[in-house]
Amino acid sequence: MWLMAMLLFTGAEARTPHFRVVTQGPAETAAAAATVLERTRSQFKVLGFHVPPGPTEVVLFRDLEEIRPYAPDQATGFFQQGTDASFIAVAWEREGLRELAHELAHQAMAWRIGRQPPWLREGLAELLSNLEPVPGGLKIGAPIAMHLRGPHPDFYARSWLLAHRLVVGSGGPLPARPEALETPTELPEQVPQKLPTEVLPLASPLAEPPAPVVRSLDAWEYEHRLAELWRARNLTAQARGALVSLRVRFPGRPEPAESLGAIDMDAFHYDQAE
């Protein structure tokens, strides 16, 4: 059965200088994701946010069912800092491109996470996921359609509204603004009729995102990325089981054995790692 699944597997990889995107979806989806991530990274950089120089691993799941075994707390997307690599994972069936920008914002703000309450982390990520290039800079604060639906905003919509109210137009460099905010006593219950926006000046011109290099992906490569995602999340049993299975089914590949050795190294089991 696994051989048939391997033969039927279709997947794609898109690489840019700062991202490697893998998916079981179409190559065009992987390319679009890599392009928007590079563009968003460039925006964050010129606004003064910290952007890691190394490549980030990105897994695009086709739907919520695919991401569920890997995501914390039924999340539809998440950023995960691992020992050897950073991961962004997103379920594509919702607002895939904007959710990628949201998770990249979490990566850009990761060093501040311990000092930020959940509403501020999520509200800022939503604000930063919806930047719009305009003459003179980047516009922040434009409406997000999914947060305007229905009379009762959810946690993410309410966090976005509160971050919007406190951050947009408050002055000063954008990365420093959250430091001056006080913790609110409650989140907004409704969307105002008009949301103000602000044009943020740029320290340098925005670079055009490089064209991604796209290729087809083998089944073992995709499974190996999923095992590494489990390892990044410290789900060692799941990662080890997936890697052992890969070693059995693809005995000629050294990567699963290297990842198994890395798991033992993570646990300071140096003799087993060798």
N, C-alpha and C positions, 0 to 999 in steps of 0.2 A: 504493500500500500504506500509506504514512504517513497518507493521508487517512482510510482505513478504520480504522486504529488510533486516530486522533484521535476519530473518531465513536464508537468502541466504548469509549473511555476512561471510567472512573468513578473519581473520587477525592474526597477531602474535606479540608477545612481546619478546625481548631479553634483559636481565638485566646483567650488570656487576657492579663492585663497583662504577664506575664513570658515567655510562650511562644507560638510559632506552630508548630502540629503539622500536617504534611501527610502524606498516605498515599494509596495506591491502594485501601486497604481500606475498610471501612464507616465511615460518619460516627460511629457509636457508639464505634468503636475510637479514633478521633482524639479524641473528647470525653473518654473515659476516661483516655487518656494525658495530656491537658492538665490534667485534674483532679488526677491523682496527682502530676504534676510540681509543680503549685502547692502541694499539701499537703506534699510532701516539702521543697520550698524553704522553706516556713514553719517546718517542724521544724528544718532546718539553721540557719535564722536565729536562732531562739530558743535554740539550743544554743551559739551564738557563732561559727559558721562564716561565712566570707566568702561572700556571695551577690551576684552581679553585679546591678545595678539594671536593666540593659537587657534587651530580649527575646532569648531564645535560640531559634534555629531548630531544629526537631525533624523528622526524617524517619523514619517508621515503614515499614520494608520488610516485605513480607508473609512472607518466608521467607529462608533462608540463601542461596538462589540469587540473589535480588534484591540482597542487600547485598554480595555477594562483589566486584563490580567497584569498589566504593567503600571497602571496609574494609581496614585494614592487617592483614597477617599472619593472614588468615582469621578475623578477629574477628567475633563475633556482635553486637557493639555497640561504640560508641566515642564519646568526646568529642573535638571538634576545635575549637581556638581559631583563628579566621581573622583576616584583616586587618580586615574590616568587620563580621563576625558570628561568633558562637559556634554550633557545631552539635552536636547529639546525634543519633546514628543507632542504630537498634536493629532487629534482625530479630525479628518478633513471634511466631514459631512456638514459642519456648521459654517463658521466664518474662517476658513482655514488660513488665508493670508493674514488677516488681522490677528488671529490667535497666535500665529508665529511671531508677529511683532510684540504681542503681549508677553510671551514667554522670553523673548530676547530682552525685553525691558527688565524682567526679573533677573536675568543674568547680569545686565549692566548695573543693577542696584544690589547685587548679591552681598557685597561687603557691608551694606547698611542693614541687612535683614534683621539682625538681632536687636536693632534699636527702633524698629518700625512695627506698629501694630498691624494686624491683618488687613483692616480696612484701608490703611494707607498704602500698604504694599500693592493690594489689588487695585485700588483706585488710581494710583500713579501708573501702574502697568496699563490700565485701560486708557488713561489719558495719552500715554506715549505710544499706544498702538494705533493712534488715529491722527498722527501728524500729517500735515498737508503742505507741500512746497508751494509757496506763493512769492510774488515779487517782494524782495526785501528780507526773506527769511523763511521760517517754517511757522505755519499757523497751528496753534494748539487750542483745544476746547471745542472743536466742531462736534455736532451731535453724532451719537452712535445709534444707528437705527434700531438695533435689537434692544436697547435700553429704553426706548420710547414706546414700546408696545405694552399695552395693558395698564390698568390703574394702580397696580401694586408692584413696584420695582423689587427685584430680588437683591441679594447681598451685593453682587457685583455691580449692579446698576446703582444702588444706593452708595456704595463706596466710591464709584466713579463720580457721582453727583457731589459728594462731599469733598473729594479731592479737587474736583473742578472748582467748587466754590472757594476753597482755601488757597489754591495754587495759581489758577489763571488770573493774571493781572496783578499779582502780589509784588512783583518787582524783584530784581536781582537775578543772578545766574540760576537757571532752572535746577541743576543738581543740588544747590544749597538750600532751596526754598523749604523742603520738608523739615529741615532741622529746626526751623523757627515755629513749626506748627504745634499747637496744643491739642491734646487728645479731646475729642468732642464727647459730649454726654449722650448723643443719639445721632443716628443716621437719617438723612432726608427720607421722607415718605412719598414725595411726589416730584415730578420733573417740572421745573419752572417753564413758563411759556416761551421765554427767550433765554438762551445761554450765551453769555459773552465769550468772545474769542480773543486771542492775543497773537501777534506776530513776533516771533522770537528772532532777533538778529543772529546771524551765523558768524563764527570766528573765522571761517574759511569757506571757500566754495564747496558745494557738494560734488563729490566725484561720481561719475557714471558707474553703475555696478558692472563688473566684468561679466562677460558671457560665460555661463557655466559649461563645463565639459560633461557631456551626458553619455552614459553607456548603459547597456543592459546589465542586469544583476543576476548572479547565480543564486540558487536557493540557499546554499550553505553560507554565502556571504550575508544574506539577509538574516538568517537564523543566528549567525555569529553576532551581528549587531544587537539583536534582541537579547542574547545572553549577556552581552556587555552592558546593556541597559539595566538588566537585573542586577549585575554586579555593582554598577554605579549606585543603585538604590539600596545596596547592602542586603539584597535578597539572595543570600549565598546559596541556599539549598536549590532554589529555582535555577540560578545561573549554573551551578555545578551539574545539575541533571541535564540541562540543555547542552552543555559543552561535552559531557560524556557521550551523549547521544550523537553529537556531531563527530566525535572521534571514531565512533563505531561505524557510522555511515559513510564518512569521508576520511578513511585512514591515511590518505596521501597529503592531507592538509595539516601544516604545523600550527596554524593559528589557534584551534581549540585547545591544543596541549599547552601552548604559551599562556592562554587565558586561565587555564586550570592552575598553572604554576603561579600566575599572578594572584589568584584567590588564596593560595597557600601563603604567598609572601605577605598579602594583606593581613593574614592571621598570624604572622610570625612563625609559620611552620616551614622553616628554611630547608630542612632535610627533605620533606615531601616535595617542596617546590623544585628541587634539583632532580 
